[in-house]
């Protein structure tokens, strides 16, 4: 079975190609068109997927889109929906009228399908947004059975869902709909603080780590939320107005009055007010999520939980779930936000609709383009770049890092998600107190309070971080505490509260990155590196050798490894 999964029309469009139980290729469109979080139709990403498999669009059995326009049919009335200014409107009015005749419009399915004349194009499935989040979370996990929680700003009308996955099927147990939304709640405070909602939430999450007395703000913010017996919650609609899409701001003046008559300004230096609001709101957001998780566990009685939707980019919460809920194992994919719904849509169509046999395995995030040595050398020659080919290049890279230099690394297939995981990374020695400022000055140009993440060999993660032996966090999806004995010696990756957004690296997952970490340990005695994405602030992560060279020469970086090829300014 071949399914092309798409996330189109939403932030960060993308494509993924599923063939017989595995994803052979996937990429966000932003990496090709170089427009960060692009909404453009993922034409180049689709072509990359097809070229990787050596097939044409007509060879696909199905196309899966991560959005269901049919979900809105129940809102329409025949008197209005049957009147279209163009005949193309029949695509909508005919289904609306026919579904109204047989009563199905009152209970819309999780998906609709549009077919085309034979050989013109494969059938297209339009899948409910939160079903694709659930499918991404469950079918990319290793679990045969799992409880599933999704939460984001909004889908068609849903903002969260509780489901139960078993084998190749997902059963939806409960959904939350607008106007109540955990993602919208977080976005409202992101906007209040002067940041861009649905984009800068991780900045607020970073500020929430500052240890300030926030209880006065916590009580006020908590009073705007009411938990319900079904495991969900209600938001005070006199405070939050994000569901009213034709009005500016996600909050009303009442929230401003509640929090000392202040609104943050873009670029403003953070002070005690920022820290109190962020910490209080993060605490309330965590309580909402835990409330939902507790209900989900009572419904499923399952030890495993998987999480999907943009809210679960909140790695601070993710790292607390096992200690605060009865669940014993948790999984978050490399791309739980909308960009990953190309995986979810394809998985849902293959498994939940067509009962395709499921292969239980961790799916890699290294699904993007890769480049041969010949392709890389041709770029060097075309651009007249001097380079050196090094046989033991991982060792050489570790040696450069051990001297306090910052290194850009480009190798293998590109990572899919929001985070660089060793194939399109900027690496540095975490032992230097000024390393964070050095990287910011060179290339990242971002807020000084935001921490950089550590990468560590998986077998030694428990030595340096407060985790158990065997702990896995391959996608930087959770925040954990740095062990107190190492906080002073690893200042570049230790946040103000002693935490770190961890990436564990297994030799089987990424042999060369694991070797770099091992070689760095041989030289320094510590198998930990600072790892941040290879891009300039405001640009997507680099995709090609040309992208890597452009970023290298347009920044203060002095060392670049494109696999075994070493370029130095």
N, C-alpha and C positions, 0 to 999 in steps of 0.2 A: 504494500500500500504506500502511495506517495501523496503527501498532503503538504501544500504550501500554506504556511500560517502567516497572517499579516496583522500588524497593528498600524492602522492608517486612520488619519483624521484627528488623532489625539497627539499630545506632546510626545516627541521622540518616536516617530514611526519606525517600523522595523519589519524584517522578514526572516522566517526560519523554514527550513526544508526538512520534513520528516519522511524517512524511508524505512519501512519495516522495523519500527520500534526504536529507531535512533534518529537524532538530529545530526545530519551530516554537514550542515552549514547554517549560519545565522549571523545577522549583523544589523545594527541600527543604521538608518539612512544618513544620520548626521556625520558619520565617519567618512562617507563618500562625498557629500556635498559641502562638508566643512561648515555647516550651520548648526551650532549647538542646539540640541533638543528640537530638531527640525520636525515640522508637521507635514513636510512634503510627502507626496506619494512615494513609497519606498522602491522606486523603479530600479535604482542601481543595486540596492540590497537584494532585490528579487533576482536580477540578472546574475549577481555573484553566486547566489544559492544554486540557480539552475546550471551555471557554468561549472560549479564545483562538482555537481553530480553528472555533468555531461548530458543533460536532458533539455527538452523544450517545455514551455508552459503546457502544451497539449498533452504531454506525457504524465502530468499530474492527474491523480484520480479525483482530488477535491482541492478546493481553495477554501481556507477558513479565515474569516475576518473577525477580529475581537471587538465587535460591537453589533448590537441587534436593533436595527431601526423598527422592527416589528413590535418591540416592547411598547412603543408609544401609540399603537393603533387603538388601544382601548380608550384613549382620550378623545378620539375623533367622533363626530356625529355625521351621519350620511348627508344631511342638508348642506354641510360645509365641505366635508372631505371629498365629495363627489364632484365638486366644481374645481376644475383645474385650468389654469391659463394656458398650459401647453399639453400636448398629447403625451409627453413623457410622464406626466402626472398619473397616467394609468398604472404605472409601476406601483403606485401607492394606493390609488383609489379603488382599483379592482380588488386587491386582497382585503382592503378594509371592508368593502361592501359584502364580499362573499363570506368573510369571517363573521361579519355581523349577522348574516342570514342564518348561519348554523350555530351561532352562540359561542364560537371559539374565541372571539375577540375579548370575551370577558375573562378568559383564562389563557393568556398567551403562553406559548412554549418558551423554552430557554433558547431556542434558535429558530431561524427560518432559512429556507433554502431557495435559491434561484437557479434554474437550469437553463441551458442554452442549446441551440441546435447542435447535433452531433458534430464533433471535431472543431467546433468554433471556439469553445472554451470549456474547461471542466466546471461542474456544478460549484456554486459558491454558497457556503454556509455562513450565516451571520449569527454569531454566538453571543449570548448575554455576557456583558462585561465581567460581572463577578463570577460567572461560571468559568471564564477563561483564567481569572486570577486563581480560582480554586484548582483548576487543572494544571496550571503552571506549578503551583505549590506541591500538589500530590504526585503528579506523574514524573516530575524531575527528582523526586525523593527516592530513597531506597526502601520505603515502607510498603508492605503489602496491605496494611490497614492503617488509617490515621484519621484523627479528627482534623477538620480544616476550618480555619478562620481567615476571612478576608476583610480588609478595611481600607478605605481610601477616601478621597474627597467625594466622588460620586461616580456611579456608572450611568446607565440610562435613567433609572430612578432609585436604584439600590445604592447604599453606602457601605454596607457590611453584610456578610453572610456566614452562617454556620452550616457545615456540611460534614458528611461522613464518607470517606473513601475506602473502598474495599476492592482489591484486584484491579479491574479495568473499568470500574463504575464509581460515580460520585452521586450521592443522594443529598439534596439540599434539605436541611432541617428547618432553617429559619432565616429570614432576611430582615435587615433594617433599611428603611427608605427615607428619602428626603422628607422633612428638612433637617433631620438629625444625622450628623456625620462626624465621625472621629477625625477624619482627614480635614474636614472643613473647620472643626474646632481648632486644630493645630495651626492651620493656615491663617485663621483670623488673628491669632497672636503674632504669627510671623509678620503679617501686614501691620499690625499695631506697632511693632518694634521698628518699622521702617524698612523691612526687607520685602522681597518679592514673594508673594504666596505661591504655593505649589512649585517652588523652585529653591528657596533658601532655608527650608526647614532645618537642615542640618546645622546651619549657623546658630539657630536658636537652641538646638540640642547641645551644641558645644558650650554655649553660654550657661546652660542649665547646670553645668558641673560645678560652677563656683559656689562655694559654701558660704551662703549668706542667710540671715534670718528672714525667711520668706513667709512665715506663717500667717501674717495679716493678709497678704495677697492670696495665699492658698485658700484661706477660708472664704474670701470673696469670690474667687473663681469657682471654687467647689460648689458654692451656693447657686451657681447658674446651671448646674447639671443635676438631673434627677435620675437615679437608677431605676429600672423597671424589672418586674419579676421574670420577664422573658429573656433576661440576660443582656438586654440592650439599654438604652438611655434616652432621655429627652433633654434637649437644649432649650434654654430660655430664649424664645424667639423675639423678645424685646431687646436682647443683647446681641444675638447672632442673626445676620440676615444674608448669609451667603447663598441661600436657596433662591433669593430674589435676584435673578441673573441680570436684570436690566438696571440695577442700581450700583453705584460705586461703593467700595469698601465691603468687607465681610462682617463688619461689626457696626453697632450703633453708638451714638454719643453716650449711652448709658455705661458702656464698658470703659470709655475714656474717663468719665466721671468717677467710676468705681476705682480706677487705678491712678488716682492723684492727678487727674486732668492733664494727662500727658500722652503724646504720640511721638514715637521715634522718627527720626529723619534719616533718609538714606546717607550712609557714610558717617553717621554720628558715632563718636567715641562711646563705647559702652561704659556705663557707670552702675551704681548700686541699683537703680531702677530697672535697667535691662536685666541684671542678674536676678533680681527678685521676681520679676514677671516670668522670666524664662524658667526658673527653677520651680515656681509654683505651678505654672501651666504644665510642665513636664510631669510633675507629680500627679496632677489630676488626669492627664492623658494616660499615664500608666495605670491608674486606678480604674479608668474606664475599660482599658484593654484587659486587665486582670479580671474584672467583673464579667466580661464576655467569655474569657477563657474558662472561668470557673463554671459557667453555665454550659459551655460546650462540653466540658469534661463530664458533667452530670448527665448530658444527653447521650454521649457516645460510650462512656466508661472505657475509653481507649487510653493507653499509655503514651501513644505517639501523637504529636501535633505538628501540622505543617501550616505555614503562614504565608499569605499572599496579599497583594495590594500595596500601594505606595506608602501607607502608614508604617509598614513593617520594614522600611528603610531605617526606622528608628532603632539603631543598634544598641542604644542604651537600654531600652526596654527589652530587646531581644535577649540580652545577656542575663536578665533577671527572671525570665519565665520559669525555668525549672525550679528555682528556689521559692517562687511565690505561687506556684500552682501544683496540682497533683501529677501533672504530666512528667514522664521520665525521659523522654527524648523529644527534641524539637528540630525541625528542619526549615530553613528559609533558602530559597533558591538564589542563584547569582543575580537574578533580575526580578524581584517581586513587584516592582512598579509597572506602569503601563507598557514600557518598552519591552518587557518580557512576555507580553500577552500574545505575541506571535507564536511562542512556544505553547502557551495555554490553549489558544484557539485550535492549533493543529492537533494537540493531544486530545482535546475534547472531541473533535470530529472523529479522530481515529478510534479512540477507545469508547467514549460514552455513546456515540451515535452508531458507529460501525463495528463495535465490539472487537477491535483489533487486539490480538494477544499482546500483553504488556511485558516489556523487558524491565525487570527491577534492577536499577543500577543508578549510581550517581552519574548525572550527565555533566560533562565538562563545560566550562565557560569558554574554552579556547575553540570557538566555532567560526571565527572570522577569517579574513584573508591571510595567507602566508606567502612568502616569497623565496624563490630558489636562490642559491649563490650566484647563478648566472644573471638572474634578474637584478640582484643587488649590485653586482659589479658593473652592469650596464648603466645603472643610475650614476655610479661614481664616475664612469668614463664620460658620460654625457655632460655631467656637471663639472668635470675636471676637478674632482675631489681627491686629495691625497689620502691614502689609507694604508693600513698594515693588516695583513691577515695573520692571526695568531692561533696556533694549534691548541694550546691550553688556555683558551680565552677566559674561561670562568675563573681560573686562578689569577690571571692578570687583572681581571676586573676586581676581584676581591682585594688584591694588593693596592690598586688605585684607591679603593674605598677606605682601606685601613690607614691611608695617609691623610685622611680628612677631606678628600675631594668628593664632589658630587658627580654621579655618573648617570647618563641616560642609557637605558637598555631597550633595544628593539630586537625581538627574536620570535620565531615560530608564528603560530596563528594568533590573531588578535583576540583579546578577551571580548566577551559580548557586553557585559553589564556596565554599571556606572563606575566601577572601581577597577583600577589596574592591578593585576595579580601576578606580575612578574614577566609578562611578555611585551608590555608597553609601559614601562615603569621608569621613574626617577628614583635612584637608590642613594643612600647615604649612611654614614656611620652614626648610630644612635647615641654614642657615648659622649658626643660633643654638645655642651650646653647651648652653644650658639647656632647649632645646625639648622634649627627651624627657621630662624631669621635669615640664615644664609640662603636656604632654598627659596624663601619668599623673595629675597632681594634678587636672586638670579632669574626666577622664572614664574613663580606662582602668583605673586602680587595679590595676596589675599589677606584677610583679617588675621592679626597677630595671635588672637586668642584661639584660633582653630588648630587642633592638634594634627600631627601626621601619624600615620598608622605604622605598626611594626609587622614585619614578616619574620617568622621563626620556623625552624625545622619542626615538623609535627611531633617527632619523638622527644623533643626537649622543651616543648611549650610549657609543660607543667613545672619546669625548673624555674622559669623566669616570670610566669604568670599564675595567678591563683585559679588553676584549673586542675582537673584530675589527669592522671597519666592516661594517654589515649584520646584526650579531648581533640575534637576536630572543629575547625572554624575556617573552611577553605576560601570563603568569599568575603572576608572582612565583615561578616554580617552581625557580629556581636561585640559588645564592649565587655571587657573583663578587667580585673584589677591587676596591676603590676605588683609582684611580690615586693614587700617593703625593703627587703635586702638589696633589691636591684633598682629601686626608683632613682636614687642619686646617680647611679652609674649608667642609667639609660634615660637621660633627661630629654632627649629629642623626641621620644615617643611616649613619654609619661605626661598625661593631662593634669590639670590643676587638682583634680580629686584622686590622683593616683591610678587613673584608668587608662586603657588603651583599646583601640578598635583593632582587634587581632586578626591576622591571617596566618593560619598554619599551613605549611607546605610539605606535602608528602612526595617522596621520591617517585612514586608511581604516577602522580598527577603531573609533575613538572620536573623532570630529572635535572635539567640544566640550572634552573633556579635553586633547586635543593642543593646542587653542587656548589653554587656561588655562596650560599649560606654556610655550607660545611667548610668551604675554603676560608671564608671570613672567620669562622671559629678557629680553624687551625692557626691563623695568624694572630687573632686577638683574644681567643678563648671564649668568645660570645657568638652564638649562631643566630643573631638578631640583626635585622637591617631596617632602617627607615625606608618605607615604600610609599610613593605617591604617584599619581598618574602622569604620564608623559604628555603634557600639553601646556600651553600658555593659558592663563586665566581667561575664561570667556570663549575658548575654543574647544572643540571635541578632542578626545584622545587621538593620537596619531594613528593612521591606518597603514600608510605605505612608507617605503624608504624615502621618497621625496618629502612626505610630511615630516618624517623624523629629521631630515636634514634642514628643512625650513625652520622647524622649532629650535633645533640646535643652534643655527646661525642667527636666529632672531632673539636669542636669549643670552644669559651670562654663562650658560653651560660650557665646560671646556673639554669634557670627555664623553664620547659616544661610542657605544658598542652596538653594531648591527650584526647580531650573531657573532661570528668569529672575526668580523672586520672592525678594526679600531680606528676611530677618527679623533684627532686631537687638534685643538686650536693652537 
